[in-house]
């Protein structure tokens, strides 16, 4: 079961009881919030970049059309 569900990252030499006793660190709340904030900022920045790219594309296309009509 453990090996099957683990996918490509399976550590085959671990026994189930070792995995059961594995301690996973939990970050302090402040650090979790900072990471969350950075991820949100990243998504917002990416959306702004896409909008600017589309706006620029439209302006360039319009400029090309205007040049062709001259």
PDB file of N, CA, C and O in Angstrom:
ATOM      1  N   UNK A   1       0.826  -1.197   0.000  1.00  0.00           N
ATOM      2  CA  UNK A   1       0.000   0.000   0.000  1.00  0.00           C
ATOM      3  C   UNK A   1       0.865   1.255   0.000  1.00  0.00           C
ATOM      4  O   UNK A   1       0.634   2.154  -0.809  1.00  0.00           O
ATOM      5  N   UNK A   2       1.827   1.336   0.861  1.00  0.00           N
ATOM      6  CA  UNK A   2       2.680   2.519   0.953  1.00  0.00           C
ATOM      7  C   UNK A   2       3.453   2.711  -0.335  1.00  0.00           C
ATOM      8  O   UNK A   2       3.534   3.822  -0.857  1.00  0.00           O
ATOM      9  N   UNK A   3       4.016   1.641  -0.844  1.00  0.00           N
ATOM     10  CA  UNK A   3       4.797   1.725  -2.075  1.00  0.00           C
ATOM     11  C   UNK A   3       3.906   2.106  -3.249  1.00  0.00           C
ATOM     12  O   UNK A   3       4.303   2.928  -4.075  1.00  0.00           O
ATOM     13  N   UNK A   4       2.723   1.534  -3.340  1.00  0.00           N
ATOM     14  CA  UNK A   4       1.824   1.795  -4.456  1.00  0.00           C
ATOM     15  C   UNK A   4       1.379   3.255  -4.477  1.00  0.00           C
ATOM     16  O   UNK A   4       1.364   3.872  -5.541  1.00  0.00           O
ATOM     17  N   UNK A   5       1.019   3.817  -3.330  1.00  0.00           N
ATOM     18  CA  UNK A   5       0.508   5.182  -3.260  1.00  0.00           C
ATOM     19  C   UNK A   5       1.608   6.228  -3.295  1.00  0.00           C
ATOM     20  O   UNK A   5       1.331   7.409  -3.501  1.00  0.00           O
ATOM     21  N   UNK A   6       2.829   5.819  -3.101  1.00  0.00           N
ATOM     22  CA  UNK A   6       3.928   6.776  -3.032  1.00  0.00           C
ATOM     23  C   UNK A   6       4.393   7.309  -4.366  1.00  0.00           C
ATOM     24  O   UNK A   6       5.046   8.352  -4.416  1.00  0.00           O
ATOM     25  N   UNK A   7       4.079   6.628  -5.441  1.00  0.00           N
ATOM     26  CA  UNK A   7       4.500   7.094  -6.758  1.00  0.00           C
ATOM     27  C   UNK A   7       5.990   6.947  -6.961  1.00  0.00           C
ATOM     28  O   UNK A   7       6.629   6.074  -6.373  1.00  0.00           O
ATOM     29  N   UNK A   8       6.534   7.803  -7.794  1.00  0.00           N
ATOM     30  CA  UNK A   8       7.950   7.732  -8.156  1.00  0.00           C
ATOM     31  C   UNK A   8       8.881   8.084  -6.998  1.00  0.00           C
ATOM     32  O   UNK A   8      10.050   7.701  -7.012  1.00  0.00           O
ATOM     33  N   UNK A   9       8.391   8.792  -6.018  1.00  0.00           N
ATOM     34  CA  UNK A   9       9.256   9.229  -4.922  1.00  0.00           C
ATOM     35  C   UNK A   9       9.282   8.233  -3.763  1.00  0.00           C
ATOM     36  O   UNK A   9       9.715   8.581  -2.665  1.00  0.00           O
ATOM     37  N   UNK A  10       8.836   7.029  -3.985  1.00  0.00           N
ATOM     38  CA  UNK A  10       8.790   6.018  -2.934  1.00  0.00           C
ATOM     39  C   UNK A  10      10.182   5.694  -2.419  1.00  0.00           C
ATOM     40  O   UNK A  10      11.113   5.473  -3.194  1.00  0.00           O
ATOM     41  N   UNK A  11      10.305   5.669  -1.109  1.00  0.00           N
ATOM     42  CA  UNK A  11      11.550   5.228  -0.482  1.00  0.00           C
ATOM     43  C   UNK A  11      11.290   3.786  -0.073  1.00  0.00           C
ATOM     44  O   UNK A  11      10.679   3.526   0.964  1.00  0.00           O
ATOM     45  N   UNK A  12      11.751   2.862  -0.882  1.00  0.00           N
ATOM     46  CA  UNK A  12      11.375   1.460  -0.691  1.00  0.00           C
ATOM     47  C   UNK A  12      12.010   0.818   0.538  1.00  0.00           C
ATOM     48  O   UNK A  12      11.531  -0.218   0.998  1.00  0.00           O
ATOM     49  N   UNK A  13      13.066   1.401   1.077  1.00  0.00           N
ATOM     50  CA  UNK A  13      13.708   0.781   2.226  1.00  0.00           C
ATOM     51  C   UNK A  13      13.090   1.228   3.552  1.00  0.00           C
ATOM     52  O   UNK A  13      13.550   0.792   4.607  1.00  0.00           O
ATOM     53  N   UNK A  14      12.079   2.070   3.531  1.00  0.00           N
ATOM     54  CA  UNK A  14      11.390   2.459   4.757  1.00  0.00           C
ATOM     55  C   UNK A  14      10.321   1.422   5.077  1.00  0.00           C
ATOM     56  O   UNK A  14       9.635   0.918   4.188  1.00  0.00           O
ATOM     57  N   UNK A  15      10.197   1.121   6.340  1.00  0.00           N
ATOM     58  CA  UNK A  15       9.150   0.209   6.774  1.00  0.00           C
ATOM     59  C   UNK A  15       7.938   1.036   7.214  1.00  0.00           C
ATOM     60  O   UNK A  15       8.096   2.189   7.614  1.00  0.00           O
ATOM     61  N   UNK A  16       6.734   0.465   7.145  1.00  0.00           N
ATOM     62  CA  UNK A  16       5.525   1.210   7.523  1.00  0.00           C
ATOM     63  C   UNK A  16       5.603   1.848   8.909  1.00  0.00           C
ATOM     64  O   UNK A  16       5.107   2.958   9.104  1.00  0.00           O
ATOM     65  N   UNK A  17       6.219   1.161   9.871  1.00  0.00           N
ATOM     66  CA  UNK A  17       6.292   1.743  11.226  1.00  0.00           C
ATOM     67  C   UNK A  17       7.214   2.962  11.261  1.00  0.00           C
ATOM     68  O   UNK A  17       7.030   3.860  12.082  1.00  0.00           O
ATOM     69  N   UNK A  18       8.204   2.990  10.367  1.00  0.00           N
ATOM     70  CA  UNK A  18       9.076   4.164  10.294  1.00  0.00           C
ATOM     71  C   UNK A  18       8.303   5.366   9.744  1.00  0.00           C
ATOM     72  O   UNK A  18       8.455   6.494  10.213  1.00  0.00           O
ATOM     73  N   UNK A  19       7.490   5.098   8.760  1.00  0.00           N
ATOM     74  CA  UNK A  19       6.690   6.179   8.184  1.00  0.00           C
ATOM     75  C   UNK A  19       5.675   6.671   9.205  1.00  0.00           C
ATOM     76  O   UNK A  19       5.432   7.872   9.319  1.00  0.00           O
ATOM     77  N   UNK A  20       5.087   5.748   9.942  1.00  0.00           N
ATOM     78  CA  UNK A  20       4.098   6.106  10.960  1.00  0.00           C
ATOM     79  C   UNK A  20       4.713   7.032  12.006  1.00  0.00           C
ATOM     80  O   UNK A  20       4.037   7.928  12.511  1.00  0.00           O
ATOM     81  N   UNK A  21       5.963   6.829  12.328  1.00  0.00           N
ATOM     82  CA  UNK A  21       6.627   7.623  13.360  1.00  0.00           C
ATOM     83  C   UNK A  21       7.364   8.845  12.813  1.00  0.00           C
ATOM     84  O   UNK A  21       8.016   9.568  13.565  1.00  0.00           O
ATOM     85  N   UNK A  22       7.261   9.068  11.523  1.00  0.00           N
ATOM     86  CA  UNK A  22       7.942  10.202  10.902  1.00  0.00           C
ATOM     87  C   UNK A  22       7.368  11.520  11.417  1.00  0.00           C
ATOM     88  O   UNK A  22       6.152  11.712  11.439  1.00  0.00           O
ATOM     89  N   UNK A  23       8.239  12.407  11.822  1.00  0.00           N
ATOM     90  CA  UNK A  23       7.804  13.716  12.302  1.00  0.00           C
ATOM     91  C   UNK A  23       7.951  14.737  11.177  1.00  0.00           C
ATOM     92  O   UNK A  23       9.027  14.901  10.602  1.00  0.00           O
ATOM     93  N   UNK A  24       6.855  15.415  10.877  1.00  0.00           N
ATOM     94  CA  UNK A  24       6.857  16.432   9.834  1.00  0.00           C
ATOM     95  C   UNK A  24       6.815  17.790  10.525  1.00  0.00           C
ATOM     96  O   UNK A  24       5.882  18.073  11.277  1.00  0.00           O
ATOM     97  N   UNK A  25       7.810  18.629  10.281  1.00  0.00           N
ATOM     98  CA  UNK A  25       7.829  19.932  10.952  1.00  0.00           C
ATOM     99  C   UNK A  25       6.714  20.843  10.426  1.00  0.00           C
ATOM    100  O   UNK A  25       6.401  20.841   9.236  1.00  0.00           O
ATOM    101  N   UNK A  26       6.134  21.607  11.326  1.00  0.00           N
ATOM    102  CA  UNK A  26       5.116  22.590  10.966  1.00  0.00           C
ATOM    103  C   UNK A  26       5.721  23.964  11.202  1.00  0.00           C
ATOM    104  O   UNK A  26       6.227  24.260  12.284  1.00  0.00           O
ATOM    105  N   UNK A  27       5.662  24.786  10.185  1.00  0.00           N
ATOM    106  CA  UNK A  27       6.242  26.125  10.284  1.00  0.00           C
ATOM    107  C   UNK A  27       5.427  26.998  11.226  1.00  0.00           C
ATOM    108  O   UNK A  27       4.231  26.785  11.423  1.00  0.00           O
ATOM    109  N   UNK A  28       6.107  27.990  11.804  1.00  0.00           N
ATOM    110  CA  UNK A  28       5.408  28.954  12.641  1.00  0.00           C
ATOM    111  C   UNK A  28       4.339  29.657  11.813  1.00  0.00           C
ATOM    112  O   UNK A  28       4.500  29.845  10.607  1.00  0.00           O
ATOM    113  N   UNK A  29       3.255  30.041  12.464  1.00  0.00           N
ATOM    114  CA  UNK A  29       2.126  30.687  11.790  1.00  0.00           C
ATOM    115  C   UNK A  29       2.583  31.892  10.970  1.00  0.00           C
ATOM    116  O   UNK A  29       2.141  32.075   9.836  1.00  0.00           O
ATOM    117  N   UNK A  30       3.466  32.713  11.538  1.00  0.00           N
ATOM    118  CA  UNK A  30       3.931  33.913  10.839  1.00  0.00           C
ATOM    119  C   UNK A  30       4.609  33.545   9.513  1.00  0.00           C
ATOM    120  O   UNK A  30       4.393  34.210   8.500  1.00  0.00           O
ATOM    121  N   UNK A  31       5.411  32.507   9.522  1.00  0.00           N
ATOM    122  CA  UNK A  31       6.097  32.073   8.300  1.00  0.00           C
ATOM    123  C   UNK A  31       5.079  31.525   7.299  1.00  0.00           C
ATOM    124  O   UNK A  31       5.187  31.790   6.101  1.00  0.00           O
ATOM    125  N   UNK A  32       4.100  30.770   7.776  1.00  0.00           N
ATOM    126  CA  UNK A  32       3.046  30.263   6.896  1.00  0.00           C
ATOM    127  C   UNK A  32       2.310  31.423   6.227  1.00  0.00           C
ATOM    128  O   UNK A  32       2.023  31.377   5.031  1.00  0.00           O
ATOM    129  N   UNK A  33       2.008  32.459   7.005  1.00  0.00           N
ATOM    130  CA  UNK A  33       1.296  33.623   6.467  1.00  0.00           C
ATOM    131  C   UNK A  33       2.156  34.381   5.459  1.00  0.00           C
ATOM    132  O   UNK A  33       1.646  34.876   4.454  1.00  0.00           O
ATOM    133  N   UNK A  34       3.459  34.474   5.728  1.00  0.00           N
ATOM    134  CA  UNK A  34       4.362  35.146   4.786  1.00  0.00           C
ATOM    135  C   UNK A  34       4.414  34.389   3.460  1.00  0.00           C
ATOM    136  O   UNK A  34       4.380  34.995   2.389  1.00  0.00           O
ATOM    137  N   UNK A  35       4.495  33.077   3.540  1.00  0.00           N
ATOM    138  CA  UNK A  35       4.515  32.257   2.327  1.00  0.00           C
ATOM    139  C   UNK A  35       3.206  32.430   1.564  1.00  0.00           C
ATOM    140  O   UNK A  35       3.206  32.594   0.344  1.00  0.00           O
ATOM    141  N   UNK A  36       2.101  32.392   2.284  1.00  0.00           N
ATOM    142  CA  UNK A  36       0.793  32.572   1.661  1.00  0.00           C
ATOM    143  C   UNK A  36       0.696  33.926   0.966  1.00  0.00           C
ATOM    144  O   UNK A  36       0.195  34.023  -0.154  1.00  0.00           O
ATOM    145  N   UNK A  37       1.173  34.956   1.629  1.00  0.00           N
ATOM    146  CA  UNK A  37       1.151  36.303   1.056  1.00  0.00           C
ATOM    147  C   UNK A  37       1.999  36.379  -0.209  1.00  0.00           C
ATOM    148  O   UNK A  37       1.586  36.984  -1.199  1.00  0.00           O
ATOM    149  N   UNK A  38       3.163  35.778  -0.181  1.00  0.00           N
ATOM    150  CA  UNK A  38       4.041  35.784  -1.356  1.00  0.00           C
ATOM    151  C   UNK A  38       3.413  35.031  -2.534  1.00  0.00           C
ATOM    152  O   UNK A  38       3.546  35.443  -3.686  1.00  0.00           O
ATOM    153  N   UNK A  39       2.742  33.946  -2.235  1.00  0.00           N
ATOM    154  CA  UNK A  39       2.073  33.185  -3.297  1.00  0.00           C
ATOM    155  C   UNK A  39       0.951  34.015  -3.910  1.00  0.00           C
ATOM    156  O   UNK A  39       0.796  34.052  -5.131  1.00  0.00           O
ATOM    157  N   UNK A  40       0.167  34.683  -3.059  1.00  0.00           N
ATOM    158  CA  UNK A  40      -0.914  35.540  -3.565  1.00  0.00           C
ATOM    159  C   UNK A  40      -0.350  36.673  -4.414  1.00  0.00           C
ATOM    160  O   UNK A  40      -0.882  36.973  -5.483  1.00  0.00           O
ATOM    161  N   UNK A  41       0.718  37.298  -3.947  1.00  0.00           N
ATOM    162  CA  UNK A  41       1.353  38.373  -4.719  1.00  0.00           C
ATOM    163  C   UNK A  41       1.840  37.855  -6.063  1.00  0.00           C
ATOM    164  O   UNK A  41       1.722  38.537  -7.081  1.00  0.00           O
ATOM    165  N   UNK A  42       2.376  36.666  -6.060  1.00  0.00           N
ATOM    166  CA  UNK A  42       2.868  36.059  -7.294  1.00  0.00           C
ATOM    167  C   UNK A  42       1.734  35.868  -8.297  1.00  0.00           C
ATOM    168  O   UNK A  42       1.889  36.173  -9.479  1.00  0.00           O
ATOM    169  N   UNK A  43       0.598  35.366  -7.825  1.00  0.00           N
ATOM    170  CA  UNK A  43      -0.549  35.158  -8.709  1.00  0.00           C
ATOM    171  C   UNK A  43      -1.071  36.488  -9.247  1.00  0.00           C
ATOM    172  O   UNK A  43      -1.392  36.599 -10.430  1.00  0.00           O
ATOM    173  N   UNK A  44      -1.155  37.493  -8.381  1.00  0.00           N
ATOM    174  CA  UNK A  44      -1.627  38.813  -8.809  1.00  0.00           C
ATOM    175  C   UNK A  44      -0.685  39.417  -9.843  1.00  0.00           C
ATOM    176  O   UNK A  44      -1.132  39.980 -10.842  1.00  0.00           O
ATOM    177  N   UNK A  45       0.605  39.300  -9.606  1.00  0.00           N
ATOM    178  CA  UNK A  45       1.596  39.841 -10.540  1.00  0.00           C
ATOM    179  C   UNK A  45       1.510  39.128 -11.884  1.00  0.00           C
ATOM    180  O   UNK A  45       1.628  39.756 -12.936  1.00  0.00           O
ATOM    181  N   UNK A  46       1.307  37.836 -11.844  1.00  0.00           N
ATOM    182  CA  UNK A  46       1.186  37.063 -13.082  1.00  0.00           C
ATOM    183  C   UNK A  46      -0.044  37.507 -13.873  1.00  0.00           C
ATOM    184  O   UNK A  46       0.019  37.635 -15.096  1.00  0.00           O
ATOM    185  N   UNK A  47      -1.160  37.743 -13.184  1.00  0.00           N
ATOM    186  CA  UNK A  47      -2.373  38.209 -13.855  1.00  0.00           C
ATOM    187  C   UNK A  47      -2.154  39.589 -14.474  1.00  0.00           C
ATOM    188  O   UNK A  47      -2.576  39.839 -15.604  1.00  0.00           O
ATOM    189  N   UNK A  48      -1.500  40.478 -13.741  1.00  0.00           N
ATOM    190  CA  UNK A  48      -1.212  41.816 -14.267  1.00  0.00           C
ATOM    191  C   UNK A  48      -0.319  41.725 -15.501  1.00  0.00           C
ATOM    192  O   UNK A  48      -0.528  42.441 -16.480  1.00  0.00           O
ATOM    193  N   UNK A  49       0.663  40.852 -15.449  1.00  0.00           N
ATOM    194  CA  UNK A  49       1.575  40.681 -16.584  1.00  0.00           C
ATOM    195  C   UNK A  49       0.817  40.185 -17.813  1.00  0.00           C
ATOM    196  O   UNK A  49       1.070  40.642 -18.927  1.00  0.00           O
ATOM    197  N   UNK A  50      -0.099  39.264 -17.615  1.00  0.00           N
ATOM    198  CA  UNK A  50      -0.896  38.760 -18.746  1.00  0.00           C
ATOM    199  C   UNK A  50      -1.755  39.864 -19.347  1.00  0.00           C
ATOM    200  O   UNK A  50      -1.863  39.983 -20.567  1.00  0.00           O
ATOM    201  N   UNK A  51      -2.369  40.676 -18.476  1.00  0.00           N
ATOM    202  CA  UNK A  51      -3.193  41.785 -18.968  1.00  0.00           C
ATOM    203  C   UNK A  51      -2.345  42.781 -19.750  1.00  0.00           C
ATOM    204  O   UNK A  51      -2.747  43.236 -20.820  1.00  0.00           O
ATOM    205  N   UNK A  52      -1.187  43.116 -19.223  1.00  0.00           N
ATOM    206  CA  UNK A  52      -0.299  44.043 -19.918  1.00  0.00           C
ATOM    207  C   UNK A  52       0.164  43.469 -21.250  1.00  0.00           C
ATOM    208  O   UNK A  52       0.265  44.194 -22.239  1.00  0.00           O
ATOM    209  N   UNK A  53       0.439  42.198 -21.278  1.00  0.00           N
ATOM    210  CA  UNK A  53       0.867  41.549 -22.515  1.00  0.00           C
ATOM    211  C   UNK A  53      -0.239  41.621 -23.567  1.00  0.00           C
ATOM    212  O   UNK A  53       0.028  41.929 -24.729  1.00  0.00           O
ATOM    213  N   UNK A  54      -1.472  41.339 -23.167  1.00  0.00           N
ATOM    214  CA  UNK A  54      -2.596  41.406 -24.101  1.00  0.00           C
ATOM    215  C   UNK A  54      -2.826  42.837 -24.582  1.00  0.00           C
ATOM    216  O   UNK A  54      -3.083  43.070 -25.763  1.00  0.00           O
ATOM    217  N   UNK A  55      -2.731  43.784 -23.663  1.00  0.00           N
ATOM    218  CA  UNK A  55      -2.901  45.194 -24.019  1.00  0.00           C
ATOM    219  C   UNK A  55      -1.821  45.630 -25.014  1.00  0.00           C
ATOM    220  O   UNK A  55      -2.112  46.302 -26.004  1.00  0.00           O
ATOM    221  N   UNK A  56      -0.610  45.250 -24.747  1.00  0.00           N
ATOM    222  CA  UNK A  56       0.504  45.587 -25.639  1.00  0.00           C
ATOM    223  C   UNK A  56       0.310  44.939 -27.006  1.00  0.00           C
ATOM    224  O   UNK A  56       0.552  45.565 -28.038  1.00  0.00           O
ATOM    225  N   UNK A  57      -0.121  43.703 -27.007  1.00  0.00           N
ATOM    226  CA  UNK A  57      -0.362  42.986 -28.263  1.00  0.00           C
ATOM    227  C   UNK A  57      -1.409  43.717 -29.099  1.00  0.00           C
ATOM    228  O   UNK A  57      -1.230  43.899 -30.303  1.00  0.00           O
ATOM    229  N   UNK A  58      -2.509  44.137 -28.453  1.00  0.00           N
ATOM    230  CA  UNK A  58      -3.557  44.861 -29.178  1.00  0.00           C
ATOM    231  C   UNK A  58      -3.031  46.178 -29.746  1.00  0.00           C
ATOM    232  O   UNK A  58      -3.348  46.537 -30.880  1.00  0.00           O
ATOM    233  N   UNK A  59      -2.229  46.895 -28.960  1.00  0.00           N
ATOM    234  CA  UNK A  59      -1.684  48.173 -29.419  1.00  0.00           C
ATOM    235  C   UNK A  59      -0.736  47.982 -30.602  1.00  0.00           C
ATOM    236  O   UNK A  59      -0.759  48.763 -31.554  1.00  0.00           O
ATOM    237  N   UNK A  60       0.086  46.958 -30.540  1.00  0.00           N
ATOM    238  CA  UNK A  60       1.014  46.689 -31.644  1.00  0.00           C
ATOM    239  C   UNK A  60       0.232  46.310 -32.902  1.00  0.00           C
ATOM    240  O   UNK A  60       0.540  46.781 -33.996  1.00  0.00           O
ATOM    241  N   UNK A  61      -0.780  45.459 -32.740  1.00  0.00           N
ATOM    242  CA  UNK A  61      -1.597  45.067 -33.889  1.00  0.00           C
ATOM    243  C   UNK A  61      -2.288  46.280 -34.505  1.00  0.00           C
ATOM    244  O   UNK A  61      -2.361  46.409 -35.727  1.00  0.00           O
ATOM    245  N   UNK A  62      -2.791  47.165 -33.652  1.00  0.00           N
ATOM    246  CA  UNK A  62      -3.459  48.379 -34.133  1.00  0.00           C
ATOM    247  C   UNK A  62      -2.462  49.278 -34.869  1.00  0.00           C
ATOM    248  O   UNK A  62      -2.789  49.839 -35.915  1.00  0.00           O
ATOM    249  N   UNK A  63      -1.264  49.413 -34.334  1.00  0.00           N
ATOM    250  CA  UNK A  63      -0.234  50.236 -34.975  1.00  0.00           C
ATOM    251  C   UNK A  63       0.142  49.657 -36.338  1.00  0.00           C
ATOM    252  O   UNK A  63       0.340  50.404 -37.296  1.00  0.00           O
ATOM    253  N   UNK A  64       0.239  48.349 -36.426  1.00  0.00           N
ATOM    254  CA  UNK A  64       0.566  47.700 -37.698  1.00  0.00           C
ATOM    255  C   UNK A  64      -0.555  47.937 -38.711  1.00  0.00           C
ATOM    256  O   UNK A  64      -0.295  48.256 -39.871  1.00  0.00           O
ATOM    257  N   UNK A  65      -1.795  47.779 -38.265  1.00  0.00           N
ATOM    258  CA  UNK A  65      -2.937  48.019 -39.157  1.00  0.00           C
ATOM    259  C   UNK A  65      -2.940  49.460 -39.662  1.00  0.00           C
ATOM    260  O   UNK A  65      -3.198  49.700 -40.841  1.00  0.00           O
ATOM    261  N   UNK A  66      -2.659  50.415 -38.788  1.00  0.00           N
ATOM    262  CA  UNK A  66      -2.627  51.826 -39.179  1.00  0.00           C
ATOM    263  C   UNK A  66      -1.518  52.084 -40.194  1.00  0.00           C
ATOM    264  O   UNK A  66      -1.700  52.884 -41.112  1.00  0.00           O
ATOM    265  N   UNK A  67      -0.384  51.429 -40.046  1.00  0.00           N
ATOM    266  CA  UNK A  67       0.725  51.598 -40.988  1.00  0.00           C
ATOM    267  C   UNK A  67       0.369  51.013 -42.352  1.00  0.00           C
ATOM    268  O   UNK A  67       0.718  51.577 -43.389  1.00  0.00           O
ATOM    269  N   UNK A  68      -0.320  49.894 -42.341  1.00  0.00           N
ATOM    270  CA  UNK A  68      -0.703  49.243 -43.599  1.00  0.00           C
ATOM    271  C   UNK A  68      -1.692  50.116 -44.369  1.00  0.00           C
ATOM    272  O   UNK A  68      -1.652  50.157 -45.599  1.00  0.00           O
ATOM    273  N   UNK A  69      -2.574  50.808 -43.663  1.00  0.00           N
ATOM    274  CA  UNK A  69      -3.602  51.645 -44.293  1.00  0.00           C
ATOM    275  C   UNK A  69      -3.042  52.927 -44.890  1.00  0.00           C
ATOM    276  O   UNK A  69      -3.728  53.571 -45.684  1.00  0.00           O
ATOM    277  N   UNK A  70      -1.839  53.318 -44.543  1.00  0.00           N
ATOM    278  CA  UNK A  70      -1.263  54.576 -45.040  1.00  0.00           C
ATOM    279  C   UNK A  70      -0.941  54.517 -46.497  1.00  0.00           C
ATOM    280  O   UNK A  70      -0.451  55.495 -47.061  1.00  0.00           O
TER     281      UNK A  70
END
